[in-house]
Structures are given as structure tokens and as C-alpha cells.
Amino acid sequence: MPGAHRGGFSRLPTAPVAVTVESAPAEPGGEFTPDDTQWRPDEPADFHRGLGTWALAFAIVGLVVSLFVGWGFPIGLIAVVSGIIALRRPLESRAVAVWAIVLGVVSILYSAGWLLYAGFRANLFG
């Protein structure tokens, strides 16, 4: 009769089941070879690279814009913040991230100089 008691249990119903790879054949009655595995673990997700490159691109654009107008400082801020984030990521190029931070800071300084110059020309500072 199905489900009839057959002499007791040797383990708890929630206990782990011992599974060994060597004892599991690929087909009923066949030999197991490691190439016959039906499952493989997923490849680890790679970090997306390129944030340092984007930071450097923003820094260069911010520097060029700040040479002509003072309102280009948000581009430099984006470059500095994304450069700092790129420094903390393991696969990003540190040299590219450092260049992005340095050029971003220079573009912010140029923008601040243009804004101060415009403020003095408009007699906003005394």
C-alpha cells in the first residue's frame, strides 16, 4: 500500500540530502562523466566598465566650456563626482579617473574665475 510505514525514519524531513556528483549517472545505467552535467553556475556579473571614461569626457567638455563661459561648472561637478565613483570601482582605470577628477576641478576653478570676473564687471561685489 502506498504511504505505509516501513520501519521509521533515519533523518528529519527537513534535513539536507547528501548528493554526490560521482554517484549520479548521466543516464539510467550509464556512466557519469563531468562533461555530462546539465547545469552550470551562472557566470558572475561583470561590473560595467566605462564610468571613468565618461567622467573624463565630461571633464574635457567642462574644461572647454569653462574657458568661454562661467556657467559650465555643473559639467565639472558631474565629472568630479563620477570620477570619484570610478575610483571606488574595482575594474575602472585609476589613471583615467584621476585625470577626470583633476580636469573637473580645473574646469570648476575656471568657471569660478569667470563668474567672479562677471560679478566684478557688473559691480556685484562692492
Phi and psi in degrees as a GROMACS rama.xvg file:
@    title "Ramachandran Plot"
@    xaxis  label "Phi"
@    yaxis  label "Psi"
@TYPE xy
-65.9807  141.517  PRO-2
80.8771  4.81707  GLY-3
-73.9807  148.451  ALA-4
-67.4192  132.276  HIS-5
-119.791  31.9507  ARG-6
110.408  9.47959  GLY-7
104.46  173.546  GLY-8
-110.395  146.259  PHE-9
-99.4329  -8.61753  SER-10
-149.015  164.371  ARG-11
-69.4234  153.402  LEU-12
-63.6231  -23.9326  PRO-13
-101.951  6.38969  THR-14
-70.8201  152.533  ALA-15
-65.8862  145.622  PRO-16
-96.2319  129.898  VAL-17
-76.2822  117.815  ALA-18
-123.161  124.564  VAL-19
-114.737  141.213  THR-20
-68.832  -36.3694  VAL-21
-66.2699  -27.1062  GLU-22
-89.3322  -6.18894  SER-23
-97.5848  109.689  ALA-24
-74.8558  153.5  PRO-25
-69.0276  -38.5198  ALA-26
-129.284  157.2  GLU-27
-60.1127  121.313  PRO-28
85.6289  -2.29169  GLY-29
-96.9566  170.371  GLY-30
-89.2559  147.045  GLU-31
-91.3049  130.904  PHE-32
-124.548  146.913  THR-33
-59.5965  -22.9413  PRO-34
-76.2853  -10.8584  ASP-35
-88.3574  6.86228  ASP-36
-65.7377  136.516  THR-37
-90.0477  -16.0376  GLN-38
-124.109  149.922  TRP-39
-138.354  144.443  ARG-40
-66.1253  147.55  PRO-41
-62.6605  147.832  ASP-42
-67.9074  140.845  GLU-43
-63.5674  141.936  PRO-44
-67.3724  124.503  ALA-45
-79.0265  147.348  ASP-46
-69.9179  141.804  PHE-47
-75.6655  127.16  HIS-48
-92.945  161.486  ARG-49
118.232  -5.90739  GLY-50
-66.4405  -37.4576  LEU-51
-64.6838  -36.9218  GLY-52
-67.1299  -41.956  THR-53
-63.8708  -39.7544  TRP-54
-62.2589  -41.6864  ALA-55
-65.8402  -38.6066  LEU-56
-63.8243  -43.881  ALA-57
-63.1038  -37.8304  PHE-58
-65.1324  -42.2488  ALA-59
-66.6905  -44.3981  ILE-60
-63.998  -41.731  VAL-61
-62.891  -37.2953  GLY-62
-68.0825  -42.5495  LEU-63
-64.9817  -43.0094  VAL-64
-66.2432  -39.7683  VAL-65
-71.0944  -15.5674  SER-66
-72.3148  -20.5228  LEU-67
-111.275  -35.6296  PHE-68
-135.27  159.794  VAL-69
-89.0083  -11.8309  GLY-70
-87.3969  16.3674  TRP-71
-91.4309  6.76302  GLY-72
-67.1311  -28.0125  PHE-73
-62.3976  -31.3702  PRO-74
-66.5586  -40.2686  ILE-75
-65.5449  -37.3292  GLY-76
-64.4541  -41.3115  LEU-77
-61.5987  -41.1699  ILE-78
-63.9254  -42.7789  ALA-79
-66.8348  -45.0343  VAL-80
-65.1327  -46.2825  VAL-81
-69.533  -29.144  SER-82
-66.7426  -38.8395  GLY-83
-66.8718  -41.0883  ILE-84
-63.746  -40.3244  ILE-85
-65.2604  -31.7529  ALA-86
-64.9455  -30.7759  LEU-87
-85.1698  -10.6475  ARG-88
-87.3445  141.013  ARG-89
-72.8732  -26.995  PRO-90
-99.66  -2.15652  LEU-91
-79.8308  152.381  GLU-92
-74.8991  122.166  SER-93
-67.7203  -36.4752  ARG-94
-64.0704  -42.7234  ALA-95
-65.0844  -41.4257  VAL-96
-65.4352  -40.51  ALA-97
-66.2875  -42.0389  VAL-98
-61.0034  -39.3566  TRP-99
-63.2769  -41.7822  ALA-100
-66.2542  -44.9185  ILE-101
-64.1491  -48.6411  VAL-102
-66.7721  -33.1429  LEU-103
-64.6181  -41.9565  GLY-104
-65.713  -40.6913  VAL-105
-63.2806  -39.6381  VAL-106
-67.1997  -34.7766  SER-107
-66.1327  -40.5778  ILE-108
-64.9421  -42.2757  LEU-109
-62.5974  -41.7277  TYR-110
-64.1521  -41.7421  SER-111
-63.0528  -38.0823  ALA-112
-63.0163  -43.4561  GLY-113
-63.7097  -40.31  TRP-114
-67.7374  -39.2949  LEU-115
-65.4192  -42.4007  LEU-116
-60.3033  -45.2215  TYR-117
-65.3911  -36.314  ALA-118
-66.5836  -39.9202  GLY-119
-69.7369  -37.0561  PHE-120
-66.5632  -30.2707  ARG-121
-92.256  8.49378  ALA-122
55.9274  41.0402  ASN-123
-86.2826  -20.5821  LEU-124
-115.611  69.6629  PHE-125
